[in-house]
Amino acid sequence: MRKTVTRAELGEMVGQEMGVSSWFEITQDQIDKFADCTHDHQYIHTDPEKAAQTPFGTTIAHGFLTLSLLSAMVYEMPAIEGITMGVNYGMNRMRFVSPVKVGSRVRGRFVLLAVDDIRPGELQTTVQVTVEIEGQEKPALVAEWLGRRYYEVAA
């Protein structure tokens, strides 16, 4: 079951690791569906034969597919009590460090950098996220992820 923390407890977590997600396997079917969705059918993603001739030796996940998996990975991190919804606000720094080859497994590692009150009923989280590739030293991506969280304000 997902852990729940209060906003005060969340503030005490600044500078600490919030958690590490489960591993997510990257399949060719998933890559192909992402290509269909984004209209990005570059052969390094969708043509195993042609991609085998590249330095990667196989197809690789789109960087934005890897980035998009953060939405699933973060659901394994602590939930904030009283939050009614959350939205992506953006990224401060984001780099695709290493390609994710088909058949690889990735997971997210989350460190809370900041929690800021924006206005009554709205707070912003800044999270350092690293997407690790199983068995590799270098990560798939590193980013500072900004999220806005909304809650009911007592009248």
C-alpha positions in Angstrom: 0.0 0.0 0.0 1.2 3.5 -0.8 2.5 5.5 2.1 0.8 8.8 2.9 2.5 11.8 4.5 1.2 15.1 5.8 2.4 18.4 4.3 4.5 19.0 7.4 6.1 15.5 7.1 6.7 16.2 3.5 8.6 19.4 4.4 10.8 17.3 6.8 11.7 15.1 3.8 13.5 17.9 1.9 17.0 16.7 1.0 16.1 13.0 1.5 15.4 10.2 -0.9 11.6 9.7 -1.2 12.0 6.2 -2.6 12.8 4.1 -5.6 10.2 2.7 -7.9 9.8 -0.8 -9.2 11.5 -1.9 -12.4 9.7 -1.3 -15.6 10.6 -3.4 -18.6 10.9 -1.6 -22.0 9.4 -3.8 -24.7 9.3 -3.3 -28.5 5.5 -3.3 -28.4 5.6 -0.4 -25.9 8.2 1.5 -28.1 6.1 0.9 -31.2 2.9 2.2 -29.5 4.7 5.3 -28.3 6.0 5.9 -31.8 2.4 5.6 -33.1 1.2 8.0 -30.5 3.9 10.6 -31.1 4.4 10.1 -34.8 8.1 9.5 -34.2 8.9 6.4 -36.2 12.6 7.0 -36.5 14.2 3.6 -37.3 16.4 3.5 -34.2 13.1 3.0 -32.3 11.0 0.9 -34.6 13.1 -1.1 -37.1 15.1 -3.8 -35.3 17.0 -4.9 -38.4 18.2 -1.4 -39.3 18.8 -0.4 -35.6 21.0 -3.5 -35.3 23.5 -1.7 -37.7 23.8 1.3 -35.4 26.2 1.7 -32.4 23.2 0.8 -30.2 23.0 -2.7 -31.7 19.2 -2.8 -31.3 16.2 -0.5 -31.0 16.1 2.0 -28.2 13.3 3.7 -26.4 12.4 7.2 -27.2 13.8 9.6 -24.6 10.4 11.0 -24.1 9.0 7.5 -23.5 11.5 7.1 -20.7 10.6 10.5 -19.4 6.9 9.7 -19.6 7.3 6.7 -17.4 8.0 9.0 -14.5 4.3 9.5 -14.2 3.9 5.8 -13.4 7.0 5.6 -11.2 6.0 8.5 -9.0 2.8 6.7 -8.0 5.0 4.5 -5.9 6.3 7.5 -3.9 4.5 8.8 -0.8 1.2 10.5 -1.4 0.5 13.8 0.3 -2.5 13.8 2.6 -5.3 16.1 1.5 -4.1 16.6 -2.0 -7.0 16.5 -4.5 -4.9 16.6 -7.7 -1.4 17.1 -9.0 -0.1 18.4 -12.4 3.2 18.5 -14.1 4.7 22.0 -14.0 7.9 21.4 -15.9 11.5 20.5 -15.6 14.4 22.7 -14.5 17.3 20.5 -15.7 16.8 17.4 -17.8 19.3 15.3 -19.7 19.0 12.0 -21.5 22.3 10.4 -20.4 22.2 6.9 -21.8 20.0 5.1 -24.4 17.5 2.6 -23.1 17.8 -0.5 -25.2 14.7 -2.7 -25.9 14.4 -5.4 -23.2 16.1 -3.2 -20.6 14.5 -2.5 -17.2 14.4 1.0 -15.8 13.4 2.5 -12.4 13.1 5.9 -10.9 14.9 7.2 -7.9 13.4 10.3 -6.3 15.0 12.9 -4.0 12.8 15.7 -2.7 14.7 19.0 -3.2 12.1 21.6 -2.2 8.4 22.1 -1.2 7.1 25.6 -1.7 3.8 27.2 -0.9 2.6 29.0 -4.0 -0.7 30.3 -2.8 -3.4 29.0 -0.5 -4.4 25.5 -1.8 -1.4 25.1 -4.0 2.2 23.9 -3.4 5.1 23.1 -5.6 7.5 20.2 -5.3 10.9 20.1 -6.8 12.2 16.5 -7.1 15.6 15.3 -8.4 14.8 12.2 -10.4 17.2 9.7 -11.8 16.0 6.9 -14.1 18.4 4.0 -13.7 18.9 1.2 -16.2 19.3 -2.2 -14.6 22.9 -3.4 -14.7 24.4 -0.1 -16.0 26.3 2.5 -14.1 25.1 5.5 -16.1 21.4 6.4 -15.8 19.0 6.8 -18.7 18.0 10.3 -17.5 18.4 12.9 -14.8 16.1 15.7 -14.2 14.7 18.3 -11.7 10.9 17.7 -11.9 8.5 20.4 -10.8 5.0 19.4 -9.7 2.1 21.4 -8.5 -0.2 19.9 -5.9 -3.7 21.2 -5.0 -5.7 20.8 -1.8 -8.9 22.2 -0.3 -8.4 25.3 1.8 -10.5 25.5 5.0 -13.0 28.4 4.9 
